[in-house]
Amino acid sequence: MNIFQTLYTPIKGAFLAFDKKVDGSITFFIKHYGKSRFMIAMSKKAQYLGLEKLWEKGPKAFVYFFLFYLVRDTILYIILPIVFARMATN
C-alpha cells in the first residue's frame, strides 16, 4: 500500500461516516451541485415521460422546474464567468 492510500482510506471513511449521519446530503450536493431534489426528480420524469406528458401531469411543477434550471444555469454559465473575467482583467 502506498502513502496516498494510507492517508486517503481513513479520511474517506470518516467523510462517509459523517455523510451517513447527515442522510447523504454532502454526496448529493457534490454529485448534483446546484440542483434540488425536486429538480432531479423532475429531470427523471422528463426523461421517461417526455415533455408533453410532463406538462399534462402538472403545468405548475413543469414551469417551476424550468424556472429553477433557467436561474441556476444563468448564474452558473453566464453570470459567474462574466464576473471572473472582469476580475481577471482588472
DSSP file with accessible surface (Angstrom, degrees, kcal/mol):
  #  RESIDUE AA STRUCTURE BP1 BP2  ACC     N-H-->O    O-->H-N    N-H-->O    O-->H-N    TCO  KAPPA ALPHA  PHI   PSI    X-CA   Y-CA   Z-CA
    1    1 A M              0   0  175      0, 0.0     2,-0.1     0, 0.0     0, 0.0   0.000 360.0 360.0 360.0 131.9    0.0    0.0    0.0
    2    2 A N     >  -     0   0   91      1,-0.1     4,-1.9     4,-0.0     5,-0.1  -0.285 360.0-100.4 -86.4 176.2    1.4    3.4   -0.9
    3    3 A I  H  > S+     0   0  132      1,-0.2     4,-2.0     2,-0.2     5,-0.2   0.854 119.0  57.8 -66.6 -34.4    1.4    6.5    1.2
    4    4 A F  H  > S+     0   0  136      1,-0.2     4,-2.8     2,-0.2    -1,-0.2   0.942 108.8  44.7 -62.3 -46.5   -1.6    8.0   -0.7
    5    5 A Q  H  > S+     0   0   95      1,-0.2     4,-2.2     2,-0.2    -1,-0.2   0.875 109.9  56.5 -66.1 -35.0   -3.8    5.1    0.1
    6    6 A T  H  < S+     0   0   76     -4,-1.9    -1,-0.2     1,-0.2    -2,-0.2   0.898 116.5  35.1 -64.1 -38.8   -2.6    5.1    3.7
    7    7 A L  H  X S+     0   0  110     -4,-2.0     4,-1.1    -5,-0.1    -2,-0.2   0.845 118.0  52.0 -81.9 -35.9   -3.7    8.7    4.1
    8    8 A Y  H  X S+     0   0  110     -4,-2.8     4,-2.9    -5,-0.2     5,-0.3   0.892  99.2  61.6 -71.8 -41.0   -6.8    8.5    1.8
    9    9 A T  H  X S+     0   0   83     -4,-2.2     4,-2.4     1,-0.2     5,-0.2   0.919 106.6  42.0 -59.8 -49.0   -8.6    5.5    3.4
   10   10 A P  H  > S+     0   0   85      0, 0.0     4,-2.3     0, 0.0    -1,-0.2   0.900 116.2  49.9 -67.5 -35.0   -9.1    6.9    6.9
   11   11 A I  H  X S+     0   0  115     -4,-1.1     4,-2.5     2,-0.2    -2,-0.2   0.932 111.9  47.7 -66.5 -43.7  -10.1   10.3    5.6
   12   12 A K  H  X S+     0   0   98     -4,-2.9     4,-2.7     2,-0.2     5,-0.2   0.916 111.5  51.1 -62.9 -42.3  -12.6    8.7    3.2
   13   13 A G  H  X S+     0   0   41     -4,-2.4     4,-2.1    -5,-0.3    -2,-0.2   0.918 111.5  46.8 -61.8 -43.0  -14.0    6.5    5.9
   14   14 A A  H  X S+     0   0   64     -4,-2.3     4,-2.3     2,-0.2    -1,-0.2   0.916 112.9  50.0 -66.1 -41.4  -14.5    9.5    8.3
   15   15 A F  H  X S+     0   0   77     -4,-2.5     4,-2.8     1,-0.2    -2,-0.2   0.937 111.7  47.1 -62.1 -47.3  -16.1   11.5    5.5
   16   16 A L  H  X S+     0   0   81     -4,-2.7     4,-2.2     2,-0.2    -1,-0.2   0.876 110.9  52.5 -65.8 -34.2  -18.5    8.7    4.5
   17   17 A A  H  X S+     0   0   54     -4,-2.1     4,-1.5    -5,-0.2    -1,-0.2   0.932 112.7  44.2 -65.6 -44.2  -19.5    8.2    8.2
   18   18 A F  H  X S+     0   0  118     -4,-2.3     4,-1.3     1,-0.2    -2,-0.2   0.919 112.2  52.9 -65.6 -41.2  -20.3   11.9    8.6
   19   19 A D  H  <>S+     0   0   11     -4,-2.8     5,-3.0     1,-0.2     6,-0.5   0.885 106.2  53.8 -61.7 -37.2  -22.2   11.9    5.3
   20   20 A K  H ><5S+     0   0  173     -4,-2.2     3,-1.3     1,-0.2    -1,-0.2   0.879 104.6  55.1 -65.4 -35.6  -24.2    8.9    6.5
   21   21 A K  H 3<5S+     0   0  173     -4,-1.5    -1,-0.2     1,-0.3    -2,-0.2   0.804 108.7  47.9 -67.6 -29.0  -25.2   10.9    9.7
   22   22 A V  T ><5S-     0   0   50     -4,-1.3     3,-1.3    -3,-0.3    -1,-0.3   0.015 122.6-104.6-102.3  29.1  -26.5   13.8    7.5
   23   23 A D  T < 5 -     0   0  138     -3,-1.3    -3,-0.2     1,-0.3    -2,-0.1   0.801  69.4 -61.5  58.0  33.1  -28.5   11.4    5.3
   24   24 A G  T 3><S+     0   0   18     -5,-3.0     4,-2.1    -6,-0.1    -1,-0.3   0.683  94.5 138.1  74.9  17.2  -26.1   11.6    2.3
   25   25 A S  H <>  +     0   0   57     -3,-1.3     4,-2.3    -6,-0.5     5,-0.1   0.860  68.0  51.8 -65.2 -35.1  -26.6   15.3    1.8
   26   26 A I  H  > S+     0   0   47      2,-0.2     4,-2.5     1,-0.2     5,-0.2   0.953 112.1  43.6 -69.8 -47.5  -22.9   16.0    1.2
   27   27 A T  H  > S+     0   0   55      1,-0.2     4,-2.6     2,-0.2     5,-0.2   0.875 112.9  54.0 -67.1 -33.8  -22.5   13.4   -1.5
   28   28 A F  H  X S+     0   0   39     -4,-2.1     4,-2.7     2,-0.2    -1,-0.2   0.939 109.9  47.6 -61.9 -44.7  -25.8   14.5   -3.1
   29   29 A F  H  < S+     0   0  134     -4,-2.3    -2,-0.2     2,-0.2    -1,-0.2   0.919 113.7  46.7 -63.3 -43.3  -24.6   18.1   -3.2
   30   30 A I  H >< S+     0   0  108     -4,-2.5     3,-0.7     1,-0.2    -1,-0.2   0.920 116.4  44.5 -65.3 -42.0  -21.3   17.1   -4.7
   31   31 A K  H 3< S+     0   0  159     -4,-2.6    -2,-0.2     1,-0.2    -1,-0.2   0.872 128.5  26.3 -70.5 -37.3  -22.9   14.8   -7.3
   32   32 A H  T >< S-     0   0   38     -4,-2.7     3,-2.2    -5,-0.2    -1,-0.2  -0.468  82.9-168.6-125.6  60.1  -25.7   17.3   -8.2
   33   33 A Y  T <  S+     0   0  118     -3,-0.7    -3,-0.1     1,-0.3     3,-0.1  -0.225  74.2   5.3 -57.6 130.1  -24.2   20.7   -7.5
   34   34 A G  T 3  S+     0   0   45      1,-0.2     2,-0.4    -5,-0.1    -1,-0.3   0.472 104.8 111.8  80.2   1.1  -26.8   23.4   -7.6
   35   35 A K    <   -     0   0   65     -3,-2.2    -1,-0.2    -6,-0.2     2,-0.2  -0.880  56.2-142.7-110.3 141.2  -29.7   21.1   -8.1
   36   36 A S     >  -     0   0   49     -2,-0.4     4,-2.0     1,-0.1     5,-0.2  -0.500  31.4-106.9 -90.2 168.2  -32.5   20.4   -5.6
   37   37 A R  H  > S+     0   0  144      1,-0.2     4,-2.4     2,-0.2     5,-0.2   0.869 122.4  56.7 -62.6 -33.8  -34.1   17.0   -5.1
   38   38 A F  H  > S+     0   0   72      2,-0.2     4,-2.7     1,-0.2    -1,-0.2   0.924 105.7  49.8 -61.5 -43.6  -37.2   18.4   -6.9
   39   39 A M  H  > S+     0   0    7      2,-0.2     4,-2.2     1,-0.2    -2,-0.2   0.901 110.9  49.2 -65.4 -38.6  -35.1   19.3  -10.0
   40   40 A I  H  X S+     0   0   21     -4,-2.0     4,-2.2     2,-0.2    -1,-0.2   0.937 112.4  47.8 -64.5 -46.4  -33.6   15.8  -10.0
   41   41 A A  H  X S+     0   0   46     -4,-2.4     4,-2.3     1,-0.2    -2,-0.2   0.920 113.1  47.8 -62.2 -43.2  -37.0   14.1   -9.8
   42   42 A M  H  X S+     0   0   10     -4,-2.7     4,-2.6     1,-0.2    -1,-0.2   0.863 108.6  55.3 -68.0 -33.7  -38.4   16.3  -12.5
   43   43 A S  H  X S+     0   0   24     -4,-2.2     4,-1.8    -5,-0.2    -1,-0.2   0.931 109.1  47.0 -61.0 -45.9  -35.4   15.6  -14.7
   44   44 A K  H  X S+     0   0  126     -4,-2.2     4,-2.0     2,-0.2     5,-0.3   0.911 112.6  49.4 -63.8 -41.4  -36.0   11.9  -14.4
   45   45 A K  H  X>S+     0   0   85     -4,-2.3     4,-2.7     1,-0.2     5,-0.6   0.906 109.4  52.1 -63.8 -40.8  -39.7   12.4  -15.1
   46   46 A A  H  X5S+     0   0   18     -4,-2.6     4,-1.1     1,-0.2    -1,-0.2   0.866 108.9  52.4 -63.7 -33.1  -38.9   14.5  -18.2
   47   47 A Q  H  <5S+     0   0  158     -4,-1.8    -2,-0.2    -5,-0.2    -1,-0.2   0.909 120.1  29.6 -71.4 -41.1  -36.6   11.8  -19.5
   48   48 A Y  H  <5S+     0   0  162     -4,-2.0    -2,-0.2    -5,-0.1    -1,-0.2   0.735 128.5  37.6 -97.2 -18.8  -39.1    8.9  -19.3
   49   49 A L  H  <5S-     0   0   42     -4,-2.7     4,-0.4    -5,-0.3    -3,-0.2   0.808 101.4-127.8 -93.7 -35.3  -42.4   10.7  -19.8
   50   50 A G     X< -     0   0   24     -4,-1.1     4,-1.9    -5,-0.6     5,-0.2  -0.059  29.5 -83.5  94.8 156.5  -41.4   13.3  -22.4
   51   51 A L  H  > S+     0   0   82      1,-0.2     4,-2.3     2,-0.2     5,-0.2   0.868 124.4  54.0 -68.3 -37.1  -42.1   17.0  -22.1
   52   52 A E  H  > S+     0   0  141      1,-0.2     4,-2.0     2,-0.2    -1,-0.2   0.949 112.3  43.0 -64.7 -46.0  -45.7   16.9  -23.4
   53   53 A K  H  > S+     0   0  128     -4,-0.4     4,-1.8     1,-0.2    -1,-0.2   0.855 111.5  55.5 -69.4 -32.2  -46.8   14.3  -20.9
   54   54 A L  H  X S+     0   0    5     -4,-1.9     4,-1.5     2,-0.2    -1,-0.2   0.923 107.6  49.4 -65.0 -41.0  -44.9   16.0  -18.1
   55   55 A W  H  < S+     0   0  122     -4,-2.3    -2,-0.2     1,-0.2    -1,-0.2   0.914 109.8  51.9 -62.1 -42.3  -46.8   19.2  -18.9
   56   56 A E  H  < S+     0   0  148     -4,-2.0    -1,-0.2     1,-0.2    -2,-0.2   0.840 106.2  54.8 -65.6 -32.9  -50.1   17.3  -18.8
   57   57 A K  H  < S-     0   0  150     -4,-1.8    -1,-0.2     1,-0.2    -2,-0.2   0.863 135.1 -16.1 -69.0 -35.9  -49.3   15.8  -15.4
   58   58 A G     X  -     0   0   21     -4,-1.5     4,-2.2    -3,-0.1    -1,-0.2  -0.467  51.3-170.8-172.9  95.7  -48.7   19.2  -13.8
   59   59 A P  H  > S+     0   0   59      0, 0.0     4,-2.5     0, 0.0     5,-0.2   0.864  91.9  55.3 -60.5 -34.7  -48.1   22.5  -15.6
   60   60 A K  H  > S+     0   0  148      1,-0.2     4,-2.4     2,-0.2     5,-0.2   0.945 110.3  43.8 -65.1 -47.5  -47.2   24.3  -12.3
   61   61 A A  H  > S+     0   0   34      2,-0.2     4,-2.5     1,-0.2    -1,-0.2   0.890 112.5  54.7 -63.8 -37.9  -44.5   21.8  -11.5
   62   62 A F  H  X S+     0   0   34     -4,-2.2     4,-2.1     2,-0.2    -2,-0.2   0.932 109.6  46.0 -60.9 -45.2  -43.3   21.9  -15.1
   63   63 A V  H  X S+     0   0   64     -4,-2.5     4,-2.5     1,-0.2     5,-0.2   0.926 112.4  50.3 -66.7 -43.8  -42.9   25.7  -15.0
   64   64 A Y  H  X S+     0   0  111     -4,-2.4     4,-2.8     1,-0.2     5,-0.2   0.916 108.5  54.3 -58.2 -43.3  -41.1   25.6  -11.6
   65   65 A F  H  X S+     0   0   10     -4,-2.5     4,-2.2     1,-0.2    -2,-0.2   0.946 112.0  42.0 -56.9 -50.5  -38.7   23.0  -13.0
   66   66 A F  H  X S+     0   0   87     -4,-2.1     4,-2.6     1,-0.2    -1,-0.2   0.873 113.3  52.9 -71.3 -32.1  -37.7   25.1  -16.0
   67   67 A L  H  X S+     0   0   87     -4,-2.5     4,-2.8     2,-0.2     5,-0.2   0.925 109.4  49.4 -66.4 -42.8  -37.5   28.3  -13.9
   68   68 A F  H  X S+     0   0   97     -4,-2.8     4,-2.6    -5,-0.2     5,-0.2   0.936 114.4  44.9 -60.1 -45.9  -35.2   26.6  -11.4
   69   69 A Y  H  X S+     0   0   31     -4,-2.2     4,-2.9    -5,-0.2     5,-0.3   0.908 112.4  52.2 -65.7 -38.7  -33.0   25.4  -14.3
   70   70 A L  H  X S+     0   0  105     -4,-2.6     4,-2.3     2,-0.2    -2,-0.2   0.950 113.4  43.0 -62.7 -46.3  -33.1   28.7  -16.0
   71   71 A V  H  X S+     0   0   83     -4,-2.8     4,-2.3     2,-0.2     5,-0.2   0.949 116.8  46.9 -65.3 -47.6  -32.0   30.6  -12.9
   72   72 A R  H  X S+     0   0   32     -4,-2.6     4,-2.9    -5,-0.2     5,-0.2   0.943 115.6  44.3 -61.0 -48.1  -29.3   28.0  -12.0
   73   73 A D  H  X S+     0   0   54     -4,-2.9     4,-2.7    -5,-0.2     5,-0.4   0.870 111.1  54.3 -68.6 -35.0  -27.9   27.8  -15.5
   74   74 A T  H  X>S+     0   0   47     -4,-2.3     5,-2.5    -5,-0.3     4,-1.5   0.938 113.9  41.7 -62.6 -44.3  -27.9   31.6  -15.9
   75   75 A I  I  <>S+     0   0   78     -4,-2.3     5,-2.4    -5,-0.2    -2,-0.2   0.954 120.9  41.4 -66.8 -48.8  -25.9   32.0  -12.7
   76   76 A L  I  <5S+     0   0   48     -4,-2.9    -2,-0.2    -5,-0.2    -3,-0.2   0.891 127.5  26.4 -68.5 -41.5  -23.5   29.1  -13.3
   77   77 A Y  I  <5S+     0   0  131     -4,-2.7    -1,-0.2    -5,-0.2    -3,-0.2   0.559 133.0  22.2-107.3  -8.8  -22.8   29.6  -17.0
   78   78 A I  I  X5S+     0   0   93     -4,-1.5     4,-1.6    -5,-0.4    -3,-0.2   0.702 122.8  38.0-120.4 -56.7  -23.4   33.3  -17.8
   79   79 A I  I  ><S+     0   0   81     -5,-2.5     4,-2.5     2,-0.2     5,-0.2   0.950 115.8  48.9 -69.2 -50.2  -23.1   35.5  -14.7
   80   80 A L  H  ><S+     0   0   63     -5,-2.4     4,-2.7    -6,-0.3     5,-0.2   0.922 111.1  49.1 -60.1 -44.3  -20.2   33.7  -12.9
   81   81 A P  H  > S+     0   0   62      0, 0.0     4,-2.4     0, 0.0    -1,-0.2   0.906 112.0  49.9 -62.5 -36.0  -17.9   33.6  -16.0
   82   82 A I  H  X S+     0   0   84     -4,-1.6     4,-2.5     2,-0.2    -2,-0.2   0.932 111.6  48.4 -65.9 -42.9  -18.5   37.3  -16.7
   83   83 A V  H  X S+     0   0   64     -4,-2.5     4,-2.3     1,-0.2    -1,-0.2   0.936 113.7  46.2 -62.3 -46.9  -17.7   38.2  -13.0
   84   84 A F  H  X S+     0   0  124     -4,-2.7     4,-2.1     1,-0.2    -1,-0.2   0.887 111.8  51.7 -65.5 -36.3  -14.5   36.1  -13.1
   85   85 A A  H  X S+     0   0   55     -4,-2.4     4,-1.7    -5,-0.2    -1,-0.2   0.916 111.0  47.5 -65.9 -40.8  -13.5   37.5  -16.5
   86   86 A R  H  X S+     0   0  170     -4,-2.5     4,-1.4     1,-0.2    -2,-0.2   0.884 111.8  50.4 -66.3 -39.5  -13.9   41.1  -15.2
   87   87 A M  H  < S+     0   0  123     -4,-2.3    -1,-0.2     1,-0.2    -2,-0.2   0.877 110.6  50.2 -64.9 -36.2  -12.0   40.3  -12.0
   88   88 A A  H  < S+     0   0   86     -4,-2.1    -1,-0.2     1,-0.2    -2,-0.2   0.820 111.9  46.4 -72.4 -31.1   -9.2   38.8  -14.1
   89   89 A T  H  <        0   0  113     -4,-1.7    -1,-0.2    -5,-0.1    -2,-0.2   0.694 360.0 360.0 -86.4 -18.8   -8.9   41.8  -16.4
   90   90 A N     <        0   0  164     -4,-1.4    -3,-0.0    -5,-0.2    -4,-0.0  -0.343 360.0 360.0 -87.7 360.0   -9.0   44.5  -13.6
